């Protein structure tokens, strides 16, 4: 299922619909973030045709930017934390090879979580490493917002969450908000 969804996502991102979809997802995500009003927002550096959530999100309260943080994953032992990010192009890579920040450790109150796939009840299919699930288990008060292209929607009954899976509060796509 993961490989199929990744292939569908790649086709979608390369299609003529991608530019309009990107603008629509940006608008929907901005609306959700304005309602949530995070004090610190955990974003992610995009890989493999993910939506680019690593952009300076602003809350409509003057010109003050919300502090941002990027994940830093470690493979052994598997763990993830966030580090404050100044918005500049990252130069360091984490244990998974993904660009990350070098700032102080942070615990965002809202995190954007990339989804390979998602269900209507807020469960997420990721890349299989369990980094976000472990992070959310360790930070149960964090508001987790999935970010996905609508082609990642998993039909009801096609995905059975496992004991370690944590549901997202909602999932934002270019087509709307799920959850």
PLY file of the C-alpha trace (Angstrom):
ply
format ascii 1.0
element vertex 179
property float x
property float y
property float z
element edge 178
property int vertex1
property int vertex2
end_header
0.00 0.00 0.00
2.82 2.41 0.90
4.59 1.95 -2.44
1.32 2.39 -4.35
0.48 5.60 -2.48
3.98 7.00 -3.00
3.73 6.30 -6.74
0.30 7.97 -6.89
1.62 10.98 -5.01
4.58 11.31 -7.36
2.27 11.17 -10.40
0.00 13.76 -8.82
2.85 16.18 -8.02
4.09 15.93 -11.62
0.61 16.53 -13.06
-0.78 19.86 -14.32
-3.07 19.96 -11.25
-0.16 20.26 -8.81
0.29 24.05 -8.92
-3.37 24.78 -8.13
-3.39 22.01 -5.52
-0.36 23.52 -3.80
-2.05 26.92 -3.53
-5.25 25.32 -2.24
-3.38 23.30 0.39
-1.41 26.39 1.47
-4.68 28.31 1.92
-6.41 25.53 3.87
-3.40 24.96 6.09
-3.09 28.70 6.80
-6.76 28.78 7.86
-6.28 25.81 10.20
-3.11 27.28 11.71
-4.82 30.64 12.26
-7.51 28.84 14.27
-5.00 26.77 16.26
-2.73 29.80 16.92
0.39 27.77 17.80
2.99 29.18 20.15
5.64 27.05 18.43
4.96 25.19 15.19
6.73 21.97 14.29
7.09 21.74 10.52
8.97 19.20 8.40
11.47 19.43 5.56
9.77 17.97 2.46
11.04 14.77 0.85
9.68 12.48 -1.85
6.97 14.76 -3.32
5.57 15.87 0.06
3.87 19.22 0.40
6.41 21.86 1.41
5.46 22.56 5.03
8.84 24.16 5.72
7.84 27.71 4.99
7.38 30.61 7.39
3.77 30.29 8.58
2.40 33.45 10.08
-0.53 33.85 12.40
-2.76 36.83 11.63
-1.68 38.77 14.72
0.38 41.58 13.32
3.66 40.70 11.69
5.02 38.42 14.39
6.11 35.08 13.02
5.35 31.92 14.93
8.57 30.22 16.10
9.27 27.18 13.93
11.01 23.91 14.70
12.21 21.06 12.48
12.42 17.41 13.49
15.75 15.76 14.16
15.54 11.96 13.89
18.08 9.52 15.22
18.10 5.93 13.92
19.81 4.22 16.88
18.15 4.22 19.23
15.15 5.41 17.19
14.00 8.79 18.48
12.92 12.19 17.24
13.01 15.63 18.77
12.42 19.12 17.41
14.97 21.89 17.14
14.20 25.57 16.74
14.62 26.72 13.17
15.38 30.25 11.96
13.86 29.68 8.50
17.23 29.69 6.69
18.14 26.85 4.35
19.25 24.00 6.64
22.78 22.67 6.22
22.70 19.73 8.65
21.09 16.33 8.08
19.58 14.10 10.73
20.08 10.35 11.11
17.61 9.71 8.28
19.43 12.06 5.90
16.74 14.75 6.03
17.70 18.41 6.33
17.19 19.74 9.84
17.78 22.73 12.08
20.68 23.28 14.47
18.76 25.37 17.03
17.98 24.56 20.63
15.65 21.64 21.42
11.98 22.64 21.36
8.61 21.07 22.11
6.10 22.55 19.65
2.47 22.71 20.76
1.34 22.06 17.15
3.17 19.79 14.71
2.57 19.28 11.01
2.94 15.61 10.17
3.58 14.43 6.60
1.35 11.60 5.44
1.99 9.02 2.74
-1.61 7.96 3.32
-4.40 8.81 5.73
-7.80 7.53 6.81
-10.99 9.47 7.35
-10.65 8.88 11.10
-7.22 10.51 11.25
-4.81 7.60 11.11
-1.65 8.05 9.11
0.50 5.81 7.01
4.06 7.12 7.00
7.34 5.70 5.79
7.41 2.95 8.42
10.08 4.25 10.81
7.65 5.16 13.60
9.41 8.43 14.42
6.27 10.58 14.54
4.32 7.89 16.43
7.03 7.71 19.11
7.18 11.51 19.32
3.40 11.84 19.67
3.32 9.08 22.30
5.93 10.98 24.32
4.10 14.32 23.86
0.37 13.53 24.22
-0.61 17.21 24.61
0.80 18.12 21.19
-1.77 18.90 18.50
-0.89 16.77 15.47
-2.08 18.02 12.08
-1.57 15.69 9.13
-0.62 17.23 5.80
-1.27 15.22 2.64
-2.30 15.31 -0.95
-5.84 13.97 -1.41
-4.51 11.08 -3.52
-3.22 9.66 -0.22
-6.71 8.99 1.12
-7.04 5.35 2.15
-10.43 3.76 1.60
-12.34 2.76 4.76
-11.33 -0.71 5.92
-8.16 -0.84 3.80
-5.86 0.18 6.68
-5.94 -1.23 10.17
-4.11 0.95 12.71
-1.66 -0.86 14.95
-1.37 -0.42 18.72
1.45 2.12 18.37
-0.37 4.30 15.82
-1.62 7.64 17.12
-4.52 9.39 15.38
-4.01 12.93 14.13
-6.39 15.68 15.22
-7.14 16.33 11.56
-5.62 16.00 8.10
-5.40 18.95 5.72
-5.38 18.30 1.97
-5.86 20.50 -1.07
-9.46 19.24 -1.22
-10.39 20.02 2.38
-9.96 19.10 6.01
-10.57 15.55 7.21
-11.38 14.88 10.85
0 1
1 2
2 3
3 4
4 5
5 6
6 7
7 8
8 9
9 10
10 11
11 12
12 13
13 14
14 15
15 16
16 17
17 18
18 19
19 20
20 21
21 22
22 23
23 24
24 25
25 26
26 27
27 28
28 29
29 30
30 31
31 32
32 33
33 34
34 35
35 36
36 37
37 38
38 39
39 40
40 41
41 42
42 43
43 44
44 45
45 46
46 47
47 48
48 49
49 50
50 51
51 52
52 53
53 54
54 55
55 56
56 57
57 58
58 59
59 60
60 61
61 62
62 63
63 64
64 65
65 66
66 67
67 68
68 69
69 70
70 71
71 72
72 73
73 74
74 75
75 76
76 77
77 78
78 79
79 80
80 81
81 82
82 83
83 84
84 85
85 86
86 87
87 88
88 89
89 90
90 91
91 92
92 93
93 94
94 95
95 96
96 97
97 98
98 99
99 100
100 101
101 102
102 103
103 104
104 105
105 106
106 107
107 108
108 109
109 110
110 111
111 112
112 113
113 114
114 115
115 116
116 117
117 118
118 119
119 120
120 121
121 122
122 123
123 124
124 125
125 126
126 127
127 128
128 129
129 130
130 131
131 132
132 133
133 134
134 135
135 136
136 137
137 138
138 139
139 140
140 141
141 142
142 143
143 144
144 145
145 146
146 147
147 148
148 149
149 150
150 151
151 152
152 153
153 154
154 155
155 156
156 157
157 158
158 159
159 160
160 161
161 162
162 163
163 164
164 165
165 166
166 167
167 168
168 169
169 170
170 171
171 172
172 173
173 174
174 175
175 176
176 177
177 178
